[in-house]
């Protein structure tokens, strides 16, 4: 850019004016942004806030076209950096109104609106704000929106999405977050083409919402219900659903999920404990083609998981205070066809009655990951029982939680004990990782046993939790085994 200085005897004012015009002309010629293809300009604008994108839109006619046709319209950050006064609120709402008016019917791929109602508003002000938010959603649907994300807090009443949302032919994804307020159930006459539905932080008015999902969402593939309350019985049956994720920690009594195409289930369930004497919490799953299961929380009474034939990966982290031996064992038996299994210590302990060490046979299992405090004396016989039922295991990881040390011993099982076990999986074992966290020797004795008997072992990793336990000490403990093993041994700090 050329800077013109008007000094006596240097440059006349008229000449300076001509120079300024030439500079402006040069800047316009060098406006590369206006010459960009629409899709490239839209990507650049997607990194800006609504306020900054509006400033770009005011730069030129071409920039305004970019601004009014961006496929991603995000009002989520509309309040950032702005003091929330009544005047500023009206100014922001008016700016959204103007934008959607001038945008017309330009297609919107994703529309995100996040709005907080102010508690100090009068009833008329609240009704006006609510009406305008609903109007914005109407306009987004009119623009054939494909993804709609609604986040609202400070509601004085229940919230109801306009019927056009459910009747939209273009809408494929709907996410609703109401900050613990109540969402009204759509009419069962509203058939929807939604593929992805997410319900977060809200209360359910009645169980008909899940009936609507089952009966009216014929194309749905992914459903997430996170931190919802107000409903005790949830029943979802879908012939199209492929992925289900649930985080329910309040009010839940019964959960029934059924889908022939279900491939992934990820759930945190905390069943209501204060249930009537005539009823008890229950879980029922029908998903014959399930591939991935992740389950945290409580078990419920007599869980009915159906028959899984395609399981690939399972992670179980079940709560210790409500574990029932029979129910947890039944869960373990239901997933015995899995190829990868991750178990918490509490889950393992919950699988066995006192004095009973029978375990299901995991013929297909090739990867086992155990999360425990450490390989304590009370845990070793149970782990052995599990390993005895895993003849084709080739990868083993024992992950310790060093921050949960409780002073219990972990040195009661030496080499003689392990040699007596005759574990069949040793002939298939390829890789082992063991985390060593204290002065106990169960982990190291187990490692030596593996090194001396796993003929096909390729790699063993021993992770040390504390620097005060130098690797040379552990190296001396396994050096005798290393002499007869061809495996690569790595000893390092975690």
Secondary structure, 3 states (H helix, E strand, C coil): CCCCCCCCCCCCHHHHHHHHHHHHHHHHHCCCHHHCCHHHHHHHHCCCCHHHHHHHHCCCHHHHHHHCCCCEEEECCCCCCCCCCHHHHHHHHHHHHHHHHHHCCCCCCEEEEEEECCCCCCHHHHHHHHHHHHHHHHHHHHCCCCEEEEEEECCCCCECCCHHHHHCCCCCEEEEEEEEEEECCCCCCCCECCCEEEEEEEEECCCHHHHHHHHHECCCCEEEEEEEECCCEEEEECCCCCEEEEEECCCCCEEEEECCCCCEEEEEECCCCCCCCCCCCEEEEECCCCCEEEEEECCCCCCECCCCCCCCEEEEEECCCCCCHHHHHHHHHHCCCCCEEEEEHHHHHCCCCCCCCCCCCCCCCCEEEEEECCCCHHHHHHHHHHHHCCCCCCEEEEEECHHHCCCCCCCCCCHHHHHCCCCHHHHCCCEEEEEECCCCCHHHHHHHHHHHHCCCCCEEEEEECCCCCCHHHHHHHHHHHHCCCCCEEEEEEC
